[in-house]
Structures are given as C-alpha cells and as structure tokens.
Amino acid sequence: MFPERFSNLPAYAFPRLRSLLDAHQPGGEVVHMTIGEPKHDFPRWIVDIIAQNADGFGNYPVNEGMPALLEAITDWVARRYGVTLDPSTRVMALNGTREGLYNAMMALCPETKRGGKPIVLVPNPFYQVYMVAALSVAAEPMFLNATQATGHLPDFDAVAPDVLDRVGVVYLCSPSNPQGAVATRDYWATLIRLAEKHDFRIFADECYSEIYRDTPPVGVLQVAQELGADPERIVAFHSLSKRSNLPGLRSGFVAAGPESIKAMKQLRNYAGSPLPMPLQHAAAAVWTDEDHVIENRRLYGEKYEIADEIFGNLPGYHSPEAGFFLWLPVADGEAATLQLWQETGVRVLPGAYLGQEAGGENPGKGYIRAAMVAPKDEMAHGLTRLRDCLYG
C-alpha cells in the first residue's frame, strides 16, 4: 500500500531508544542526555518582538522570508564568513533546517546520473533526514564511514572516480553530529574540487557552526568564494536552534546559487511551510544580535572543560572540537545504554542508532552519544555517573 522506500525505513533513533529502555526502571534520578535540545537561555527579548507583531498571525506568511529577515541573514553571512549574498536571489528562510535538508533534495537532486540512479553520499553516522531524503527521490544513499581513522569525517578521496561520476549530492555536516569534528579549509576545498570535476552538489549542514572552543569553523561558502567555485555547487544550511537556543522558533535558512534558490522557491510554493510573520520578525532580530551567542559559547566552553576533566584519562576519548555532543567509546552501544539506564538513570543514545552498516560495519556500534545540553551541574553529575558506571 505504501512505496517500498518508505515501508522499509528503519525505526527512527528515539522510538528505538524508548523500546530499548522504557520497559526497565531507571537506577537513579533521571538525567536526559539523548536529544540535542539546547537548554541554555534564549534571548528573552524576542517575546516582546513576537507580541508587537502578533497581528501577523492573521496573515499568510511570506513564503521565502520577508525582506528584513533575508537581509538580516545575509548581513550575518557577511560578518561571519566575509561572503556577500544578494538577499533576493541567494538565500531562503526555512521553517527549521530539517525542512530544508529534506526539500532541497526534492528540488535539486537529478532524477538520473550517467544513465542510472544518482548516488547520494552520506557520512556515517549521520543525521537521519539525509538518508530519508535520498530514498524519497529514488536516489541511492551510499554511506561513508567517518571513524577515528578518518578524523571523524568521510574520506572522499577514497571514493572511486566512477562512483563519484554517479553522485548527485553529497551531504556533509561540519561541525559534525555526533563527533564534533570540523572540516578544515583544505578539506572543504578538496570536496568542492571533486564536486566541480564530477558534477555534483554539496549540501553543507552547518547548524553547529557557532558552538566551538576557540577558532570559528571555516564555512563552505567562504571556501567556495576563495576558490571561485560555481555557486550552484554549494547549498549551505544554518539554524537558530543551536546558535541561539531556539529550536522551537523553527528558524533557519539555506544559501545557494541563484538557480538553486529559484528551484527551491518553486517547490516551496507548493510544498513549503513558511515561518509565521511574528516569528520572522523575531528571527530577524536574533540573527542581528551576537551578544547572546558569545554567552552561549562561553557556557559550552565550561562544559567542554568539565567533560575533559571527567573523561580525559579514558582511552579512546575524543574531546570534541565543536558542537555539544560527546562520542564515547564502549564495547557495545546498546548494551552500555541499557546498563547505564538500569544502574544510574542516565539516558544516552546508542551510537549505532545514528548509523547504518557499510563495509561490513556500523561505525556507531562501539559508541554512545551524550548531549551536553542539561544545566552545567546536572550535566557534570550525569557524566560522572556515566564514567563510574561504564568505565569505573
């Protein structure tokens, strides 16, 4: 009754987690470290902006984003990356970046490549929407294991040229979820050159770009500009969810070449879900302000230090460069997650739930993911219990 590509989808990570844990009692006070839902304060002044523009709830929203929002976004891109974009042709507002990461595939992935299904390269482990978007357009997802040996990013140089010739889209998340690895300028440049040589697009998920230790992660837009690359090759996604602790605002954007944006706007005319106007006004103000972002980053910096203190002597511990996840090595992620829940009440996510088997292995199997989003003291308490339970 349903298309096979949907009926055969694996269970999503969090329903799988509930099936694993919820039949068992927690072994202590519950500490949630599963989902990447920021808990630091968001800018409270947005409440006044929403209230001042509340009449806008009575109107249909501007589909691609009102001009003031698009200008706030392009001004931010210019400040952050030194890249000037025309707000009317190079960006589009999104109702959260998950919408954009999915619908961009609908609008931009070719129906065929070299006479067959296009291949979509996906880092493994990965944000699950990448795989489902590929399946939804009848493309073939190909998973590239991102392991400690590859610096927790895919090794695109290891992909055979004949395979690259069939690629329609490459997804890449930097800083990466879950490992917190950052693509360097050279890494982006290598991928962009491959895209130009083999004629594919890069979907750059940069939603964690503003949570980092010391050095701002380089962005795909600035590297593409430095190389003089075709702007139609690059499709970059950003969000206020992590940068500004506003996952419920559902405000993000996509930046791309004019033809790519035109195609995405055309699809959005039929299938889009634009942001309500009062929320567009709030988002415009939030993209303009950096003070709250600096404070947010300071708080995560304290959490990095706590995590390093707790796990610094753990063999195989990888201190994240950016983002707010810990990718912790264990013998078996599911077994460790269940043990941790039953003995301590700390709730984490098995790494295998974020990956797929590729090359005979699921690279997440020997890991758990812990989100550092709880208040600092609660997080420290949870991580200490985790260490004592699994590594003590």
C-alpha positions in Angstrom: 0.0 0.0 0.0 2.9 2.3 0.6 6.0 2.8 -1.6 8.7 0.3 -0.6 11.3 3.0 0.0 9.1 4.3 2.9 7.7 1.0 4.2 11.2 -0.3 4.7 12.6 2.7 6.6 14.4 1.7 9.8 12.8 2.8 13.1 13.9 6.4 14.0 16.5 6.7 16.7 14.3 7.9 19.5 11.5 5.4 19.2 14.2 2.7 19.1 15.6 4.2 22.3 12.2 4.1 24.0 11.8 0.5 23.0 15.2 -0.3 24.5 14.8 1.5 27.8 11.2 2.2 28.8 10.4 -1.4 29.9 13.1 -1.0 32.5 13.2 1.2 35.6 15.9 3.8 35.9 18.6 3.1 38.5 18.6 6.6 39.9 17.5 10.2 39.3 16.9 10.6 35.6 19.4 12.7 33.6 18.4 13.2 30.0 21.4 13.3 27.6 19.9 11.9 24.5 18.4 14.6 22.3 20.3 17.7 21.1 17.7 20.2 22.5 19.6 23.2 23.9 18.7 24.3 27.4 20.6 27.5 27.8 18.5 30.7 27.9 17.3 32.1 24.6 17.1 35.9 24.1 14.0 36.7 26.2 13.5 40.0 24.3 12.1 38.0 21.4 8.9 37.6 23.3 8.3 41.3 23.1 9.0 41.3 19.3 6.5 38.5 18.8 3.9 40.3 20.8 4.4 43.5 19.0 3.9 41.8 15.7 1.2 39.4 16.8 -1.3 40.7 14.3 0.8 39.0 11.7 -0.6 35.6 12.9 -3.7 36.8 11.0 -1.9 36.8 7.6 -0.3 34.2 5.4 3.5 34.4 5.8 5.9 35.5 3.1 6.9 32.2 1.6 10.6 32.7 1.1 11.1 35.0 4.1 10.3 38.7 4.4 13.0 41.1 3.1 14.1 42.2 6.6 14.7 38.6 7.6 16.6 37.8 4.4 18.7 41.0 4.8 19.5 40.1 8.5 20.6 36.6 7.3 22.9 37.9 4.5 24.3 40.6 6.8 25.2 37.8 9.3 26.8 35.7 6.5 28.9 38.7 5.5 30.0 39.3 9.1 30.7 35.6 9.9 32.2 34.4 6.6 33.1 37.6 4.6 30.7 36.5 1.8 28.3 38.9 0.2 25.0 37.4 -0.9 22.1 39.0 -2.7 19.2 38.5 -0.2 16.6 38.4 -3.0 18.4 35.6 -5.0 20.9 33.7 -2.8 19.0 32.8 0.4 15.6 31.5 1.5 14.2 31.3 5.0 13.3 27.9 6.3 10.9 26.5 8.9 13.8 24.8 10.6 16.7 23.3 8.7 15.4 19.8 8.7 12.7 21.0 6.2 15.4 22.5 4.0 17.8 19.5 4.2 14.9 17.3 3.0 13.2 19.5 0.4 16.5 20.6 -1.2 16.9 17.0 -2.3 13.4 17.2 -3.9 14.2 20.4 -5.7 17.9 19.8 -6.7 18.8 16.1 -6.9 18.9 15.0 -10.6 16.5 12.2 -11.5 19.3 10.2 -13.2 23.1 10.4 -13.4 25.1 8.6 -16.0 22.0 6.7 -17.1 21.1 5.3 -13.6 20.0 6.2 -10.1 22.0 9.1 -8.7 24.1 8.3 -5.7 23.9 10.4 -2.6 27.0 10.3 -0.4 26.2 10.4 3.3 28.6 10.5 6.3 28.2 7.5 8.6 27.0 8.1 11.4 24.6 10.9 10.3 21.5 13.0 10.8 18.8 10.6 9.7 17.0 13.0 7.3 19.9 12.7 4.9 19.1 9.1 4.2 15.4 9.5 4.0 15.6 12.5 1.6 17.8 10.4 -0.7 15.3 7.5 -0.6 12.4 9.9 -1.2 13.7 10.9 -4.6 14.6 7.3 -5.5 18.3 8.0 -5.2 20.8 5.5 -3.8 22.3 6.6 -0.4 25.9 5.5 -0.1 27.3 5.6 3.5 30.9 6.7 4.0 32.2 5.6 7.4 33.5 8.5 9.5 35.8 7.0 12.1 38.7 7.9 14.3 41.0 6.8 11.5 39.4 9.3 9.1 39.3 12.2 11.6 35.6 11.5 12.2 34.8 12.9 8.7 34.3 11.0 5.5 37.3 10.3 3.3 36.1 11.4 -0.1 39.5 10.7 -1.7 38.8 7.1 -1.1 35.7 7.1 -3.3 36.3 5.6 -6.7 36.1 8.1 -9.6 33.4 6.0 -11.4 31.3 6.2 -8.2 31.9 10.0 -8.0 30.7 10.3 -11.6 27.3 9.0 -10.5 27.0 11.2 -7.4 24.2 13.8 -7.5 24.5 15.2 -4.0 26.9 15.0 -1.0 25.7 15.7 2.5 28.3 16.9 4.9 27.8 18.1 8.5 30.5 20.4 9.9 30.9 20.6 12.9 29.8 17.0 12.7 27.0 15.4 14.6 27.8 13.3 16.7 31.6 13.6 16.8 32.1 17.3 16.9 34.8 17.2 14.1 35.4 20.3 12.0 36.1 20.3 8.3 39.2 22.4 7.6 39.6 24.8 4.7 41.7 22.2 2.8 39.0 19.6 3.4 36.3 21.8 2.0 38.5 22.8 -0.9 39.1 19.1 -1.8 35.4 18.3 -1.7 34.5 21.4 -3.8 37.1 20.5 -6.4 35.6 17.0 -6.6 32.1 18.5 -7.0 33.3 20.6 -9.9 35.2 17.7 -11.5 32.4 15.1 -11.1 29.4 17.5 -11.4 27.6 17.1 -8.1 26.2 19.5 -5.4 27.3 19.8 -1.8 24.6 20.1 0.9 26.6 21.6 3.8 24.8 21.2 7.1 26.5 23.9 9.3 23.9 24.1 12.1 26.5 23.7 14.8 28.8 26.3 13.4 28.5 28.8 16.3 29.3 26.3 19.1 33.1 25.8 19.2 36.0 26.1 21.5 38.4 28.8 20.2 38.5 29.1 16.4 35.3 29.7 14.4 34.9 26.8 12.0 35.6 27.7 8.4 32.4 27.7 6.2 31.8 26.2 2.9 30.6 29.5 1.4 33.8 31.3 2.2 36.0 28.4 0.8 33.9 28.3 -2.4 34.3 32.0 -2.8 38.1 31.8 -2.3 38.2 29.1 -5.0 35.9 30.9 -7.4 33.7 27.9 -7.5 30.3 27.8 -9.2 27.9 28.9 -6.5 25.3 26.4 -7.8 27.5 23.6 -6.5 27.1 24.8 -2.9 23.9 24.6 -0.7 24.6 25.7 2.9 22.2 25.3 5.8 22.1 27.3 9.1 19.8 27.4 12.0 18.9 29.4 15.2 18.2 26.2 17.1 21.7 25.7 18.3 23.3 29.1 17.8 20.6 30.9 19.8 18.9 28.0 21.8 15.7 28.4 19.8 14.7 25.0 18.5 11.1 25.9 18.9 11.3 29.0 16.8 11.9 26.8 13.8 14.0 29.4 12.0 16.8 28.5 9.6 18.0 29.4 6.2 19.5 28.0 3.1 22.1 29.8 1.0 22.9 28.7 -2.6 23.3 29.8 -6.2 20.5 31.8 -7.8 19.2 28.9 -9.9 19.2 26.6 -6.9 17.3 29.1 -4.8 14.9 29.6 -7.6 14.2 25.9 -7.8 13.7 25.6 -4.1 11.4 28.6 -4.0 9.3 27.0 -6.8 8.9 23.8 -4.8 8.1 25.7 -1.7 5.3 27.5 -3.5 3.5 24.1 -3.5 5.0 22.2 -0.5 6.5 24.7 1.8 5.6 25.6 5.4 6.8 29.2 5.9 7.5 30.7 9.2 4.7 32.8 10.7 5.3 36.5 10.3 5.7 37.3 14.0 8.4 34.7 14.2 10.1 36.0 11.1 10.3 39.4 12.9 11.8 37.7 15.9 14.3 35.7 13.8 15.5 38.8 12.0 16.4 40.4 15.3 18.1 37.2 16.6 20.3 36.9 13.5 21.4 40.5 14.1 22.5 40.0 17.8 25.8 38.3 18.7 26.0 39.0 22.4 23.7 36.1 23.4 25.7 33.8 21.0 29.0 34.7 22.7 27.5 33.9 26.1 26.1 30.7 24.8 29.5 29.7 23.5 31.1 30.6 26.9 28.7 28.2 28.7 29.5 25.4 26.3 33.2 26.1 26.8 32.7 25.4 30.5 31.0 22.2 29.6 33.9 21.1 27.4 36.3 21.6 30.3 34.1 19.6 32.6 33.9 16.7 30.1 37.7 16.8 29.5 38.2 16.6 33.3 35.9 13.7 33.7 37.0 11.7 30.7 40.5 13.0 30.0 42.2 9.7 31.1 39.7 7.5 29.2 41.4 5.5 26.4 39.9 6.5 23.1 38.2 9.6 24.4 37.8 12.2 21.7 37.4 15.8 23.0 35.1 17.5 20.6 36.3 20.5 18.6 32.8 21.9 18.4 29.1 21.1 18.8 27.6 19.8 22.1 27.8 16.0 21.8 30.2 13.6 23.4 31.0 10.5 21.3 32.2 8.0 23.9 33.7 4.6 23.1 32.2 1.5 24.6 32.2 -2.2 23.8 28.6 -2.2 22.6 26.5 0.9 22.5 23.1 -0.7 23.1 24.3 -2.8 26.0 26.1 0.2 27.5 23.0 2.4 27.2 20.8 -0.2 28.8 23.3 -0.8 31.6 23.7 2.9 32.3 19.9 3.4 32.5 19.3 0.5 34.8 22.1 1.3 37.1 22.2 5.1 37.2 19.1 6.7 35.4 21.4 8.5 32.9 19.8 8.3 29.5 22.1 8.4 26.4 21.7 7.2 22.8 23.4 4.1 21.3 25.7 5.3 18.5 24.5 2.5 16.2 21.1 4.2 16.1 22.8 7.1 14.2 24.5 4.9 11.6 24.0 2.2 9.0 26.0 -0.8 8.2 28.6 0.0 5.5 31.6 -2.0 4.5 30.6 -4.7 7.0 30.3 -2.5 10.0 28.1 0.1 11.7 30.7 2.7 12.8 28.5 3.8 15.7 28.1 0.4 17.3 31.0 0.9 19.7 29.9 4.3 20.9 27.3 6.1 22.8 26.3 9.8 22.3 25.7 12.0 25.2 24.3 15.5 24.7 25.8 18.3 26.9 22.6 20.3 27.0 21.5 20.0 30.6 22.4 22.7 33.1 26.1 22.5 34.0 25.9 20.9 37.4 23.3 18.4 36.2 25.4 17.5 33.2 28.6 17.1 35.4 26.6 14.8 37.7 25.3 12.8 34.8 28.7 12.4 33.2 30.3 11.4 36.5 27.7 8.7 37.0 28.3 7.6 33.4 32.0 7.4 33.8 31.8 5.4 37.1 29.2 3.0 35.7 30.8 2.2 32.3 34.5 2.9 32.9 35.0 2.7 36.6 
